[in-house]
C-alpha cells in the first residue's frame, strides 16, 4: 500500500509540474505571438501553422468514421450520432475558439490567400427572427440537410475547406455547432414529416427558443453602404441538344477522361481555345476528351453559368449534366460570359448537384431550399433564413448553403437562390418576380 501511495503521489506531483510548465509556456507564447493570433486563419493558409491542426482534423474524422460508419447506412440518423461527433470534435473546436476570440477575420480568395481583414461584428451580430411563418418545402429541405450532413461525414478528411468555420467563428460558432444544427433539424423534420404535420421549424417562436439567431449584415468593399444581402437567383434550364454536330447544335460540351487527373493539359487552354476546335477532328488535342453533347452557344453559356443543365437530346434521351473541373483560370467579375477565359468540363449526373470537392462527391440539391454562397468564408451547411417584404407582407424563407460558384470567392454580401428547373429564361423570369433582390439574412445555430 505504501509503495502504491508513493507511485500515486509521484504521478500527481509530476502532472502538476507539467501543468504549470504548460501554463507558463502558453503565457509566454501568447505574449510573443500576439500579432499572429490576430489573424487566426493563418492556420489554413500557411503550412507551418496548418500542420498541427490538420493532424487533429484527420484524426478526428477517422475516429468518427470508424465508430459510426455502419449507422450512417441509414440516412435518418439521430441526435445520438450528432452528440458522438460533436464530442469527438470538441478538441479541435475549443482550440479554434481560443484563436478566433475577438480577432479580426482574414477574408480569403479561392486560393486561400488573404484579401483583407474585417472585424466580425461588422458582419455578424446576435438577432431574432420576426414573428412570420418560415416558408420552405419540408421534404426538400430534409433531403438537402441529409445530403449536406452526409458530405461532412464522408469527406471531411479529404476536403479541409469544409472544416473552416469562416466569419461565424467570430461569434464563437464552430464546425461542431454546424453539425449539431444539421442533426437537430434533420431529427425535427423526420419526426414532423412522419406525423404528417407542419414542421416546428416553420414556427419562429420554436426557432428563437432553440437556435441562436445571428444576423448577417452585408459587407461589399465596392459598395459599403449595402447592408442587406443581394439575393441573385439561378436555375437549371432544359435545352435541346444533339449527339452529333449540326448547323444548329454546333457548340460542344466535353468531359475529361480519368487520366486527366495526372495530365493537366486542359489547364493550358482558354474557353476561346476550346471553342476554336482543338478537341474536334483535326484539332491538335483531338481524342483527349469525351464529347458529351452539342448545344447552341447560348446553351453552353447558360450551362456554365448555372452549373447544371438538363439536355433533351434529339433521340429522345434526357439527362442532367454538371460542371466537373475547370481549366484553372479565374472567373473575372464584370466581364461578359463569352469573353471569360475560364472553361468548365462536364459530367453526366443523376440529380441537380451542388458543392463538392470532386464530381462524384457533389451534394444532390433541391430548388427552393438551396443557396449557393462563399463556402470558404461563410461555410458549407450554414442554415439561413432570409426576410423580405412583398405586397406589404413580411416573408421568411429558409435554405441551406449547399452550393458555391466563382462569383462567391470571396463574397460576404450575396447569396444565390436555386429557383427551379425551367424551359427558358422567360419562364424563369416570371417565376422569380416574387423573390427579393435584397433581403435581411439570419444564420440559425442550435443552442
PARO-7318 format. One line per field, with one value per residue: y, z, x of N, C-alpha, C in turn. Coordinates in steps of 0.05 Angstrom, whole numbers, m for minus. Each point is the difference from the previous one (the first is absolute). Layout:
N
nyy: (Y,...)
nzz: (Z,...)
nxx: (X,...)
cayy: (Y,...)
cazz: (Z,...)
caxx: (X,...)
cyy: (Y,...)
czz: (Z,...)
cxx: (X,...)
# end
This chain:
447
nyy: (m24,0,m22,m11,7,m9,m22,m1,3,m17,m17,5,m2,m22,m8,7,m12,m21,0,5,m19,m16,7,m4,m23,m7,10,m12,m22,3,7,m21,m10,23,8,m24,2,24,m20,m11,9,11,m12,13,19,m7,m14,18,17,m8,m9,14,20,m2,m6,20,15,m9,2,24,7,m11,11,23,m1,m8,19,15,m9,m22,18,10,m26,6,14,m14,11,m6,13,m26,m3,21,m10,m25,10,15,m21,m14,19,m2,m20,m5,m1,m11,m12,m6,m5,m11,m10,m5,m5,18,m17,16,m2,m16,16,m25,m3,m8,14,7,20,12,10,m3,15,m11,18,m23,19,6,m27,m12,2,m2,m16,4,m24,14,8,5,m16,m20,8,m24,m16,m12,m15,21,16,m19,m3,26,2,m21,9,24,m10,m15,23,13,m19,2,27,2,m25,0,14,9,8,m24,m3,17,14,14,19,m22,m6,24,m16,m13,1,m25,m16,m6,27,2,m20,12,23,m10,m13,22,15,m18,m2,27,3,m18,10,25,m8,m16,22,5,15,25,2,m6,m8,m1,m7,26,m6,m22,14,21,m21,m13,23,3,23,m2,25,m2,20,8,m10,22,m8,m7,m8,15,14,m21,m3,m1,m26,0,m4,m12,m7,m26,m14,m22,4,m6,m15,4,m25,m4,m25,11,10,20,11,m11,m25,22,1,m12,m20,1,m25,4,m13,m24,m4,16,m18,m13,0,23,m13,m6,3,m9,m9,23,12,22,m10,m8,23,4,m22,5,m6,15,m17,m6,3,17,1,m7,m11,23,8,m3,m1,16,24,7,25,19,22,9,m24,2,26,m8,m21,15,19,m18,m13,0,m19,1,m20,10,m24,3,m18,19,m3,0,19,0,23,m6,25,m8,7,21,18,6,12,23,0,17,10,2,m21,6,m17,10,20,m14,m2,1,m26,m10,m22,m16,m9,m23,10,m10,24,21,8,0,7,m2,m13,m19,m6,m22,22,12,20,m19,20,16,8,26,m16,8,9,15,m4,17,m24,13,21,m12,m20,m24,m5,26,m1,10,21,5,25,2,23,m12,20,12,m25,m8,m7,m25,m5,m27,m1,m15,9,m10,25,3,18,6,7,m22,8,18,m3,22,3,m26,m8,m24,5,m26,12,m17,m17,13,4,24,22,m1,m26,0,20,m14,m22,13,9,m23,m2,6,25,9,m10,1,m7,m24,m5,m26,1,m26,7)
nzz: (0,16,m13,1,26,2,m13,14,22,m9,m7,24,13,m14,3,26,1,m14,17,21,m10,m5,25,10,m13,6,25,1,m9,17,19,m10,m1,14,m17,4,26,m6,m13,13,m22,11,18,m16,3,23,m15,8,m3,m25,m1,23,m10,m23,17,15,m22,m12,24,4,m25,2,24,m9,m23,14,17,m22,m16,15,19,m15,m1,23,m20,13,1,25,20,6,m26,m1,23,m12,m23,12,16,m22,m9,25,m2,m25,5,23,m13,m19,20,12,m24,m4,26,m5,m21,m16,m18,m9,m17,m9,m21,m25,1,18,m17,21,m4,23,22,16,15,13,20,m22,2,22,8,26,m7,m12,m6,m20,5,m25,m13,4,m25,m7,m20,17,m19,m15,20,8,m26,m2,22,m6,m25,11,19,m19,m14,22,4,m25,0,26,m1,m22,12,7,m24,4,8,m20,21,m13,m10,1,m6,m11,m4,m1,m25,6,m12,25,2,m23,7,24,m14,m18,19,15,m21,m6,26,1,m23,7,24,m9,m19,18,14,m25,11,1,m11,23,m21,m4,26,m4,16,m14,m22,9,7,m23,m13,m3,0,m21,2,m26,5,m23,m10,m14,m4,m21,19,15,m15,m14,11,m18,1,m21,m10,m12,m24,4,m22,m4,m23,m12,m14,m25,m7,m11,m7,m22,m11,2,m19,14,4,2,24,2,16,15,2,22,m11,10,m21,m3,20,m17,m23,8,m23,11,18,m23,0,m12,8,m8,13,21,m1,m3,15,22,10,m20,m18,m1,24,11,13,m25,13,10,m11,16,m23,16,m12,m19,8,4,m10,m3,m10,m13,m7,m5,m13,m10,m7,m6,m14,m7,m18,m8,m13,m18,m3,m25,13,17,2,26,8,26,m5,15,8,m10,m19,9,m18,24,m19,12,14,m20,24,m13,m7,m24,0,m24,16,18,12,23,m2,0,11,m13,15,m9,12,24,7,9,m6,26,25,m6,13,m8,m26,7,12,m21,14,2,m15,13,m20,6,4,m23,14,m20,13,16,m10,m10,m5,m11,m17,m7,m8,m4,20,m20,14,m23,6,m12,m10,m4,m15,14,m8,24,m13,10,m10,5,2,m14,10,m24,m8,m21,m5,m24,m1,15,m14,20,18,14,m25,m7,m6,m11,m6,4,m22,m17,m14,m20,m18,10,m8,m19,m1,m1,m18,m11,4,m7,m14,11,m10,23,m6,22,20,23,8,8,15,m2,26,2,19)
nxx: (17,23,8,m25,m1,25,m8,m23,15,19,m20,m11,23,5,m25,1,24,m9,m21,16,16,m22,m10,24,4,m25,6,25,m11,m20,18,13,m25,m2,19,12,m6,8,13,m21,m10,22,m14,m16,19,11,18,18,m21,m4,25,4,m15,14,21,m9,m3,22,12,m11,5,25,3,m12,14,22,m8,m7,20,m2,m2,20,m2,m12,m11,m19,25,7,m12,m2,m2,m16,m10,2,m10,m19,m4,3,m16,m8,18,m6,m26,7,20,m17,m18,21,4,m26,0,m18,4,13,m20,20,m11,m4,17,m6,23,m18,3,10,m25,m13,2,m18,m10,m3,2,15,2,8,m26,m4,m20,m23,m12,m11,m25,8,m18,17,5,m7,8,m15,m10,m2,m7,m17,m6,0,m14,m14,m3,m5,m16,m10,1,m8,m18,m6,1,m5,10,m16,m18,25,m9,m13,25,2,2,19,m14,m16,25,m4,m20,23,m8,m2,17,7,m2,14,16,2,2,16,13,m2,6,18,7,m2,12,17,0,2,18,12,m4,9,19,m9,24,11,16,m26,2,m1,m21,m6,4,m13,m16,2,0,26,m12,16,m3,m4,17,m8,22,m4,26,m15,m16,15,m17,7,m23,m19,m5,16,m24,20,m8,1,4,m14,12,m23,17,m8,7,23,0,m10,21,m17,m14,m20,5,14,m9,24,m8,22,10,14,19,0,15,m21,m4,14,m12,11,0,m23,19,9,m26,m4,m23,13,21,m15,m13,26,m4,14,m24,m7,m11,26,m12,18,m23,m6,m21,7,m23,m22,m12,m13,1,m17,5,m17,12,m24,m5,23,m4,m25,10,19,m17,m18,19,m26,m3,m25,12,m17,11,9,15,m9,26,m2,17,7,13,21,8,22,17,14,7,m9,m14,7,m23,m5,m6,m23,16,m8,m20,m6,7,m14,23,m14,7,m24,10,m17,m19,m9,m23,m8,10,m13,24,8,7,26,19,m17,m3,14,9,m8,m10,m18,m10,m17,m16,1,20,12,21,10,24,13,7,21,m15,m21,5,8,m25,6,m17,m14,m10,m13,0,m24,m8,m23,m10,19,7,6,22,0,25,m1,26,15,23,m7,7,16,19,10,m25,6,21,1,m20,m1,m10,2,m25,2,m25,0,m9,13,m15,11,m20,m3,14,m18,m2,26,m1,m20,15,22,m21,m7,25,13,7,m10,13,m13,23,m8,22,m6,5,m1,m16)
cayy: (24,22,4,10,28,15,2,19,27,9,7,25,22,2,12,28,14,3,20,26,6,4,26,21,2,11,29,12,m2,20,26,4,m5,14,8,m24,m8,19,m10,m28,m19,m8,m29,m12,10,m4,m28,m5,3,m17,m28,m12,m2,m19,m27,m4,m3,m27,m19,1,m10,m29,m11,1,m18,m27,m7,1,m4,m19,13,20,m13,10,29,13,m3,14,19,m14,0,27,4,m13,15,25,m6,m7,23,23,6,19,24,16,13,21,22,17,16,19,18,29,5,7,m23,4,m10,m13,m5,m29,m12,1,23,21,24,22,m9,15,m6,m16,14,16,m17,m18,10,m14,10,m15,m1,13,m19,m12,m28,m5,m16,m19,m26,m17,m23,9,9,m24,m13,16,m2,m27,m3,17,m12,m24,9,4,m26,m16,13,20,m5,4,27,17,26,1,2,29,11,25,25,m6,m6,24,m2,m25,m23,m20,m20,m17,13,m4,m28,m3,13,m18,m24,7,6,m25,m15,14,m4,m28,m6,15,m11,m27,5,14,26,22,m3,21,18,23,17,18,m3,m24,6,19,m14,m23,7,26,14,19,17,3,25,m3,16,2,20,19,15,m3,8,m24,m13,m25,m18,m2,m27,m7,m25,m17,m21,m20,4,m22,8,m21,m5,m21,m17,7,29,9,29,13,m9,1,7,m25,m1,m22,m12,m8,m28,m5,6,29,7,0,17,24,14,17,26,18,10,17,m7,6,m22,m24,4,2,m26,m16,m27,m11,m14,18,18,m10,m16,m18,m26,3,3,m13,18,m8,10,25,19,26,15,10,m22,m5,21,m4,m23,8,19,m13,m23,m25,3,m23,m1,m17,m7,m3,m29,m5,m3,25,m5,23,2,19,7,m18,14,22,2,13,29,13,14,28,13,24,m6,m14,m29,m10,9,m13,m20,m24,m19,m23,m26,m10,m28,m7,m6,m10,20,26,m2,25,1,m25,4,m14,m4,m23,6,24,m3,2,22,4,28,12,m3,0,24,m1,22,m1,m23,4,21,m3,m28,m20,m10,20,3,29,10,27,15,22,8,0,7,10,m22,m10,m28,m13,m23,m14,m17,m10,4,m26,3,23,8,18,27,1,m5,m1,15,2,17,m11,m28,m8,m18,m19,5,m23,m9,16,m4,23,22,14,m15,5,27,3,m13,14,27,m1,m2,26,6,4,m10,m3,m29,m10,m27,m14,m18,m14,8)
cazz: (0,1,m27,m17,7,m11,m29,m6,8,m21,m24,5,0,m28,m17,8,m11,m29,m4,5,m22,m23,3,m3,m28,m14,5,m15,m29,m6,0,m23,m25,m1,m27,m15,9,m12,m25,6,m23,m10,3,m25,m24,3,6,26,21,m6,6,25,m1,m20,10,18,m16,m12,21,8,m21,m2,24,m2,m21,9,22,m6,m29,m4,5,m20,m23,1,0,22,25,23,16,14,m18,2,25,m1,m18,13,22,m11,m14,18,4,m21,2,23,m6,m20,14,14,m20,m14,18,m2,m19,m26,m17,m27,m22,m19,m27,m6,4,29,5,14,m16,19,26,9,26,m4,9,m22,m18,15,26,10,m9,7,m22,4,7,m23,m5,m17,m23,m14,m4,22,m10,m15,20,13,m18,m3,26,2,m19,9,24,m8,m12,22,10,m20,m14,16,0,m27,m8,24,m2,15,29,7,13,m14,15,24,22,17,19,16,m13,m9,m18,16,2,m26,m1,20,m12,m21,12,14,m20,m13,19,2,m25,m2,18,m8,m25,7,13,m19,12,m6,18,20,m10,m13,22,10,29,4,m9,19,25,m2,m16,0,m25,m4,m23,m19,m14,m24,m2,m28,m1,m21,6,29,11,m2,26,m5,m19,m27,m5,m28,m4,m22,m7,m20,m24,m19,m26,m20,m7,m19,4,m22,m6,m21,m5,23,24,m9,23,16,28,1,25,2,5,27,0,1,28,0,m22,3,m25,m3,13,m18,m21,8,m12,m28,m12,m2,m20,m26,m12,5,6,m22,m20,m12,20,11,24,m5,13,28,16,m11,m7,13,m15,m14,7,m10,17,23,18,14,20,22,15,16,20,20,11,m8,m22,m7,m29,m14,m25,m23,m2,21,26,15,24,12,m2,20,m3,13,5,m19,m10,20,m5,18,m10,3,5,m17,m28,m12,1,m23,1,22,m8,15,m14,17,m12,13,4,3,28,4,13,2,18,12,8,3,m8,m25,m12,11,28,2,15,m16,12,m9,m3,21,27,m3,m6,m7,14,4,19,15,21,14,9,m10,20,16,m5,m2,m6,m11,6,m18,m1,m26,2,27,19,6,m8,9,m16,11,m18,9,m19,m8,m27,m1,m28,m3,9,29,10,24,m2,26,m3,m20,m2,m25,7,m21,m4,m11,m27,m18,m28,m12,18,4,22,24,8,12,26,21,7,28,18,4,m9,25,23,25,3,27,4,23,12,23,26)
caxx: (m17,17,13,m21,m4,22,m2,m22,9,18,m15,m15,20,10,m21,m2,23,m4,m21,11,18,m17,m13,20,8,m22,m1,22,m6,m21,12,19,m13,m26,m7,m9,m27,m19,m9,m2,m2,26,2,m10,13,29,4,13,m20,m23,5,m11,m29,m8,2,m23,m24,1,m4,m28,m18,3,m12,m29,m8,3,m19,m29,m6,m21,m25,m6,m13,m27,3,m15,15,m13,15,21,23,10,14,26,18,6,18,26,11,3,28,7,m16,6,25,m6,m14,19,14,m16,m14,5,21,m10,m1,12,m16,18,m11,m2,26,4,17,m15,m5,m3,m10,m23,m10,m24,m24,m10,m15,m18,m8,m24,m26,m24,m18,m27,m21,m13,6,23,m9,17,m11,11,14,24,19,11,18,24,13,12,22,22,11,15,25,19,8,16,22,14,29,10,m6,4,m14,m25,7,3,m24,m8,m6,m16,18,2,m23,4,m13,20,m9,m17,m26,m14,m10,m22,m23,m10,m12,m24,m21,m7,m16,m26,m14,m7,m23,m23,m10,m12,m26,m17,m8,18,24,5,20,m13,m10,22,3,17,27,13,5,19,24,11,m6,22,m6,22,0,17,25,8,21,m5,m25,m1,m26,m18,m4,m14,13,m11,m10,m3,m14,10,m19,8,m16,m1,9,3,28,4,24,18,2,m17,1,m13,14,28,18,2,8,19,7,28,5,12,29,4,8,29,8,m16,1,m24,4,14,m17,m22,m25,1,16,m16,m21,12,0,24,m7,m15,16,19,12,25,m4,m22,1,8,m24,m24,m22,m25,m23,2,m22,4,19,m15,m4,26,5,m19,9,23,m9,m17,14,m14,m19,m16,0,m19,13,m18,m7,m19,13,4,17,13,29,10,28,18,25,5,27,17,1,m19,m24,4,m26,m6,6,m23,4,15,28,13,19,m5,m17,m8,m6,m25,m5,m29,m6,m27,m17,13,22,10,28,15,28,3,m26,m13,m7,m17,m25,m25,m14,m27,m7,m17,12,29,15,28,13,28,4,24,m2,m26,0,m20,m19,m13,m29,m6,m27,0,m24,m6,m28,m13,m28,m6,1,26,4,24,6,23,16,27,22,8,11,18,5,22,m8,0,27,m17,m25,m14,m23,m18,m7,m13,m22,m7,m29,m15,6,m17,4,14,4,m25,m13,16,m4,m27,0,16,m10,m10,23,12,27,15,m14,14,7,7,10,m11,20,m12,10)
cyy: (25,6,12,30,18,4,20,29,11,8,26,24,5,14,30,16,6,21,28,9,8,28,23,3,13,30,14,0,21,28,5,m3,15,7,m23,m8,19,m8,m30,m18,m3,m30,m14,9,m3,m29,m5,2,m21,m29,m11,m3,m20,m28,m6,m4,m28,m21,m1,m12,m30,m14,m2,m20,m29,m8,m1,m5,m18,13,20,m13,9,31,14,m4,18,19,m13,1,28,4,m13,16,25,m5,m4,25,23,7,21,26,18,15,23,23,19,18,22,21,29,7,8,m25,6,m14,m11,m3,m30,m14,1,23,22,25,25,m11,18,m9,m15,14,18,m16,m17,9,m16,12,m17,0,14,m22,m14,m30,m2,m19,m18,m26,m20,m23,8,10,m24,m14,15,m1,m27,m3,17,m11,m25,7,5,m27,m15,13,20,m3,5,29,19,27,1,0,30,10,26,23,m5,m8,24,2,m26,m24,m19,m19,m20,11,m3,m28,m4,12,m18,m24,6,5,m25,m16,12,m5,m29,m6,14,m11,m27,3,17,27,22,0,24,20,24,20,17,m1,m24,5,19,m13,m20,7,28,12,22,16,4,26,m1,18,m2,22,22,16,m2,9,m24,m14,m27,m17,2,m30,m4,m28,m16,m23,m21,4,m25,11,m23,m3,m24,m16,7,30,6,30,15,m7,m4,6,m23,5,m26,m11,m8,m30,m4,7,30,10,2,19,24,17,20,27,20,16,17,m10,5,m20,m24,2,4,m27,m17,m29,m14,m15,20,20,m12,m17,m20,m27,2,3,m15,21,m10,7,25,17,25,14,11,m23,m6,21,m2,m24,7,19,m13,m24,m26,6,m26,0,m20,m6,m5,m30,m8,m4,27,m6,27,m2,22,7,m18,14,23,1,15,30,13,12,30,14,24,m5,m17,m30,m10,8,m13,m22,m27,m18,m24,m25,m13,m31,m5,m8,m8,20,27,m1,27,m3,m28,4,m15,m8,m23,4,22,m5,3,20,3,30,9,m2,0,27,m8,24,m5,m21,5,20,0,m28,m17,m8,20,3,29,5,28,13,23,7,1,5,8,m22,m10,m30,m10,m25,m13,m17,m7,8,m27,1,25,7,21,29,4,m4,25,17,m1,16,m11,m30,m4,m21,m18,0,m23,m8,13,m6,22,22,16,m13,5,28,5,m12,16,28,1,m1,26,3,4,m10,1,m30,m7,m28,m13,m20,m12,9,m24)
czz: (0,m27,m20,5,m11,m30,m8,6,m22,m26,3,m2,m28,m18,7,m12,m30,m6,3,m23,m25,1,m4,m29,m17,3,m16,m30,m8,m1,m25,m26,m4,m28,m16,8,m11,m27,1,m25,m14,3,m25,m25,1,10,28,23,m4,10,26,m1,m20,10,19,m16,m11,21,8,m21,m2,24,m3,m21,9,19,m8,m29,m4,4,m21,m26,m2,0,22,27,21,14,15,m16,1,25,m1,m17,14,22,m10,m14,19,5,m21,3,23,m5,m20,12,13,m20,m12,18,m4,m20,m27,m18,m27,m22,m22,m27,m5,3,29,7,12,m18,17,26,8,28,m3,8,m20,m17,15,28,10,m9,8,m25,6,1,m23,m3,m19,m22,m11,m4,20,m11,m15,19,14,m17,m2,27,3,m18,7,24,m7,m14,21,10,m19,m9,17,0,m27,m9,23,m2,17,30,8,13,m13,20,26,24,19,19,16,m12,m11,m21,14,4,m25,m2,19,m11,m21,12,14,m20,m14,18,2,m25,m4,17,m10,m26,5,12,m17,10,m10,19,19,m10,m16,20,10,30,6,m7,19,27,m2,m15,7,m28,m4,m26,m17,m14,m23,3,m29,m2,m22,4,30,13,m1,27,m3,m20,m27,m4,m30,m2,m22,m4,m17,m24,m17,m28,m19,m6,m19,6,m22,m6,m24,m4,23,26,m7,22,19,30,3,29,0,6,26,1,2,28,1,m22,0,m26,m3,14,m18,m19,12,m13,m30,m16,m5,m22,m28,m14,6,7,m22,m20,m15,19,13,25,m4,13,30,19,m13,m6,12,m17,m15,5,m18,17,25,21,16,22,24,17,18,23,23,13,m7,m23,m4,m30,m10,m28,m22,m3,22,28,14,25,10,m5,18,m5,17,9,m20,m7,19,m4,16,m16,5,3,m18,m29,m12,m4,m24,0,23,m10,14,m16,18,m17,17,4,1,29,2,13,m3,21,10,5,1,m10,m25,m9,14,29,3,13,m19,14,m13,m2,24,28,m1,m7,m9,13,2,21,16,23,15,11,m11,23,18,m7,2,m5,m11,5,m20,1,m28,3,28,21,3,m8,10,m16,10,m22,12,m21,m7,m29,1,m30,m1,10,30,13,m2,m5,26,m2,m19,5,m26,7,m23,m3,m11,m27,m20,m29,m13,20,5,23,27,10,13,28,22,7,29,20,1,m14,23,24,25,5,29,m2,24,10,25,26,15)
cxx: (17,13,m20,m5,22,m2,m21,9,19,m14,m15,18,10,m20,m3,23,m3,m22,11,19,m16,m13,20,8,m22,m1,22,m5,m21,12,17,m14,m26,m8,m10,m28,m21,m10,m2,m1,27,4,m9,14,31,5,11,m20,m23,5,m11,m30,m9,2,m23,m25,m1,m6,m29,m19,2,m13,m30,m10,0,m22,m29,m7,m24,m28,m8,m10,m29,1,m15,14,m11,18,23,26,12,16,27,20,10,20,29,13,5,30,9,m15,7,26,m5,m14,20,15,m17,m14,11,22,m12,1,13,m17,18,m14,1,26,9,19,m17,m2,m2,m10,m23,m8,m27,m25,m12,m20,m20,m4,m24,m25,m23,m18,m26,m21,m14,8,24,m8,22,m15,13,17,26,21,13,21,27,16,15,24,24,14,18,26,21,10,19,26,15,30,12,m4,2,m14,m26,5,3,m26,m9,m6,m15,18,3,m24,2,m13,22,m13,m19,m28,m16,m11,m23,m25,m13,m14,m26,m23,m9,m19,m28,m17,m9,m25,m25,m12,m13,m28,m19,m10,20,23,3,21,m12,m11,23,4,18,29,14,6,23,26,11,m6,21,m5,26,m3,20,25,10,21,m4,m25,m6,m26,m20,m1,m15,15,m13,m8,m3,m13,13,m19,13,m19,1,8,m1,30,2,26,21,m2,m18,3,m11,15,30,20,2,3,15,2,29,2,15,29,5,7,31,11,m18,0,m22,3,15,m19,m24,m26,1,17,m17,m21,11,3,24,m6,m16,18,18,13,24,m3,m23,5,7,m24,m23,m21,m26,m24,8,m24,2,20,m14,m4,25,3,m19,8,23,m9,m15,13,m12,m18,m15,m2,m20,11,m20,m9,m20,12,2,16,11,30,9,29,18,26,3,30,19,2,m23,m24,5,m27,m3,6,m22,8,17,29,16,20,m4,m19,m5,m4,m22,1,m30,m4,m29,m19,13,21,10,30,12,28,7,m28,m15,m9,m20,m27,m24,m18,m28,m6,m18,12,30,10,28,13,30,7,25,m3,m26,m3,m22,m19,m13,m29,m7,m29,3,m28,m3,m29,m10,m30,m8,1,29,3,27,4,25,14,27,21,12,12,18,4,22,m7,1,27,17,m25,m15,m26,m22,m5,m14,m21,m7,m31,m15,11,m19,6,16,2,m26,m16,14,m5,m28,m1,13,m10,m10,23,14,27,19,m16,17,5,8,11,m15,21,m13,13,12)
# end
